[in-house]
Amino acid sequence: MSLFSDILKKIFGNKDADTPLTPGAPPAPSAAPGADTAPPVATEAPSPAVDVAALLDAKPGAGALNWRTSIVDLLKVLGMNSDLEHRKALADELGYTGAKDGSVEMNTWLHKEVIKKIKDNGGIVPSDLTD
């Protein structure tokens, strides 16, 4: 399982975190050429929307950490390893192209990208975290 999938699992509690969540969007029906469109097939109900800030703020120790701007603290709040090797692996997974040296630039990019991808996967994220 990927590091980002682990992040999604910790936030959404989704057993199948390798698959991006798309709340409310059933799969497109498939039909043979020339056939009438088939009704959508029943699928597992989408995960309920998660207020990410409220969830993270409620985690033990969150008040002492700056998870809103720090990738290290965000990973800590989620109970994940935040060392440089894990952040490098996360940077590789998410497509970071700069130097993977733990710089402010790398860590800032990682934090923004993780928050963006959490939102893209159905998380309710405050606008101040996505600006």
C-alpha positions as a Markdown table, in Angstrom:
| # | Residue | x | y | z |
|---|---|---|---|---|
| 1 | Met | 0.0 | 0.0 | 0.0 |
| 2 | Ser | 1.3 | 3.5 | -0.8 |
| 3 | Leu | 2.0 | 6.2 | 1.8 |
| 4 | Phe | -0.8 | 8.4 | 0.4 |
| 5 | Ser | -3.2 | 5.5 | 0.5 |
| 6 | Asp | -2.3 | 5.1 | 4.2 |
| 7 | Ile | -3.1 | 8.8 | 4.7 |
| 8 | Leu | -6.5 | 8.4 | 3.0 |
| 9 | Lys | -7.2 | 5.3 | 5.1 |
| 10 | Lys | -6.4 | 7.2 | 8.3 |
| 11 | Ile | -8.7 | 10.1 | 7.3 |
| 12 | Phe | -11.6 | 8.3 | 5.7 |
| 13 | Gly | -11.3 | 4.9 | 7.4 |
| 14 | Asn | -11.7 | 3.4 | 3.9 |
| 15 | Lys | -10.8 | -0.2 | 3.6 |
| 16 | Asp | -10.0 | 0.3 | -0.1 |
| 17 | Ala | -7.9 | 3.4 | 0.0 |
| 18 | Asp | -5.9 | 2.5 | -3.0 |
| 19 | Thr | -8.9 | 3.5 | -5.1 |
| 20 | Pro | -9.6 | 7.3 | -5.1 |
| 21 | Leu | -12.9 | 8.2 | -3.5 |
| 22 | Thr | -15.5 | 9.8 | -5.7 |
| 23 | Pro | -18.4 | 10.6 | -3.5 |
| 24 | Gly | -21.8 | 10.3 | -5.1 |
| 25 | Ala | -20.5 | 9.3 | -8.5 |
| 26 | Pro | -21.7 | 5.9 | -9.6 |
| 27 | Pro | -19.6 | 4.2 | -12.3 |
| 28 | Ala | -20.7 | 4.9 | -15.8 |
| 29 | Pro | -23.0 | 2.1 | -17.1 |
| 30 | Ser | -21.6 | 0.0 | -19.9 |
| 31 | Ala | -23.7 | -1.1 | -22.8 |
| 32 | Ala | -23.1 | -3.0 | -26.0 |
| 33 | Pro | -23.0 | -0.9 | -29.1 |
| 34 | Gly | -26.6 | -0.3 | -30.3 |
| 35 | Ala | -28.1 | -1.5 | -27.0 |
| 36 | Asp | -30.2 | 0.6 | -24.7 |
| 37 | Thr | -28.3 | 2.1 | -21.9 |
| 38 | Ala | -28.4 | -0.2 | -18.9 |
| 39 | Pro | -29.3 | 1.2 | -15.5 |
| 40 | Pro | -26.4 | 1.7 | -13.1 |
| 41 | Val | -25.3 | -1.3 | -11.2 |
| 42 | Ala | -25.6 | -1.1 | -7.5 |
| 43 | Thr | -22.3 | -0.3 | -5.9 |
| 44 | Glu | -21.0 | 0.2 | -2.4 |
| 45 | Ala | -22.3 | 3.5 | -1.0 |
| 46 | Pro | -19.7 | 6.3 | -1.2 |
| 47 | Ser | -17.9 | 7.2 | 2.0 |
| 48 | Pro | -19.5 | 10.0 | 3.9 |
| 49 | Ala | -17.8 | 13.4 | 3.6 |
| 50 | Val | -15.2 | 14.0 | 6.2 |
| 51 | Asp | -14.5 | 17.4 | 7.8 |
| 52 | Val | -10.7 | 17.0 | 7.7 |
| 53 | Ala | -9.9 | 19.9 | 10.0 |
| 54 | Ala | -12.4 | 18.8 | 12.7 |
| 55 | Leu | -11.1 | 15.2 | 12.4 |
| 56 | Leu | -7.4 | 16.3 | 12.7 |
| 57 | Asp | -8.0 | 18.9 | 15.4 |
| 58 | Ala | -9.7 | 16.1 | 17.5 |
| 59 | Lys | -6.7 | 13.8 | 17.3 |
| 60 | Pro | -4.6 | 13.4 | 20.5 |
| 61 | Gly | -1.8 | 15.9 | 20.6 |
| 62 | Ala | -3.1 | 17.9 | 17.6 |
| 63 | Gly | -3.2 | 21.1 | 19.7 |
| 64 | Ala | 0.6 | 21.0 | 20.2 |
| 65 | Leu | 1.3 | 20.4 | 16.5 |
| 66 | Asn | 1.0 | 22.7 | 13.5 |
| 67 | Trp | -0.5 | 20.2 | 11.1 |
| 68 | Arg | -2.2 | 23.0 | 9.1 |
| 69 | Thr | 1.1 | 24.1 | 7.6 |
| 70 | Ser | 3.6 | 21.3 | 8.4 |
| 71 | Ile | 3.8 | 18.0 | 6.6 |
| 72 | Val | 5.8 | 16.6 | 9.5 |
| 73 | Asp | 3.1 | 17.6 | 12.0 |
| 74 | Leu | 0.3 | 16.4 | 9.7 |
| 75 | Leu | 1.9 | 13.0 | 9.4 |
| 76 | Lys | 2.5 | 12.9 | 13.2 |
| 77 | Val | -1.2 | 13.8 | 13.9 |
| 78 | Leu | -2.1 | 10.9 | 11.7 |
| 79 | Gly | 0.2 | 8.6 | 13.6 |
| 80 | Met | 2.5 | 8.1 | 10.7 |
| 81 | Asn | 6.3 | 8.1 | 10.4 |
| 82 | Ser | 7.4 | 11.6 | 9.4 |
| 83 | Asp | 11.1 | 11.1 | 9.0 |
| 84 | Leu | 12.9 | 12.3 | 5.9 |
| 85 | Glu | 13.0 | 8.8 | 4.3 |
| 86 | His | 9.2 | 8.6 | 4.5 |
| 87 | Arg | 8.7 | 12.1 | 3.2 |
| 88 | Lys | 11.1 | 11.4 | 0.3 |
| 89 | Ala | 9.0 | 8.3 | -0.5 |
| 90 | Leu | 5.8 | 10.3 | -0.3 |
| 91 | Ala | 7.4 | 13.0 | -2.6 |
| 92 | Asp | 8.3 | 10.3 | -5.1 |
| 93 | Glu | 4.8 | 8.9 | -5.0 |
| 94 | Leu | 3.1 | 12.3 | -5.5 |
| 95 | Gly | 5.5 | 13.4 | -8.3 |
| 96 | Tyr | 7.7 | 16.0 | -6.6 |
| 97 | Thr | 10.5 | 16.9 | -9.0 |
| 98 | Gly | 12.7 | 19.1 | -6.8 |
| 99 | Ala | 15.6 | 18.1 | -4.5 |
| 100 | Lys | 14.4 | 15.5 | -2.0 |
| 101 | Asp | 16.4 | 16.9 | 0.9 |
| 102 | Gly | 13.8 | 17.8 | 3.4 |
| 103 | Ser | 14.0 | 21.5 | 2.5 |
| 104 | Val | 11.3 | 24.0 | 3.3 |
| 105 | Glu | 10.4 | 23.9 | -0.4 |
| 106 | Met | 9.9 | 20.2 | -0.5 |
| 107 | Asn | 8.0 | 20.1 | 2.8 |
| 108 | Thr | 5.7 | 23.0 | 1.7 |
| 109 | Trp | 5.0 | 21.3 | -1.6 |
| 110 | Leu | 4.3 | 18.0 | 0.1 |
| 111 | His | 1.8 | 19.6 | 2.6 |
| 112 | Lys | 0.0 | 21.5 | -0.2 |
| 113 | Glu | -0.2 | 18.4 | -2.4 |
| 114 | Val | -1.4 | 16.1 | 0.3 |
| 115 | Ile | -4.1 | 18.5 | 1.4 |
| 116 | Lys | -5.1 | 19.0 | -2.3 |
| 117 | Lys | -5.3 | 15.3 | -2.9 |
| 118 | Ile | -7.3 | 14.7 | 0.3 |
| 119 | Lys | -9.8 | 17.3 | -1.0 |
| 120 | Asp | -9.8 | 15.7 | -4.4 |
| 121 | Asn | -10.7 | 12.4 | -2.7 |
| 122 | Gly | -13.8 | 13.9 | -1.0 |
| 123 | Gly | -12.4 | 15.5 | 2.1 |
| 124 | Ile | -14.0 | 18.7 | 3.3 |
| 125 | Val | -11.0 | 21.0 | 3.6 |
| 126 | Pro | -11.1 | 24.7 | 4.8 |
| 127 | Ser | -10.3 | 27.2 | 2.0 |
| 128 | Asp | -7.4 | 28.5 | 4.1 |
| 129 | Leu | -5.6 | 25.2 | 3.6 |
| 130 | Thr | -6.0 | 25.1 | -0.1 |
| 131 | Asp | -5.0 | 28.7 | -1.0 |
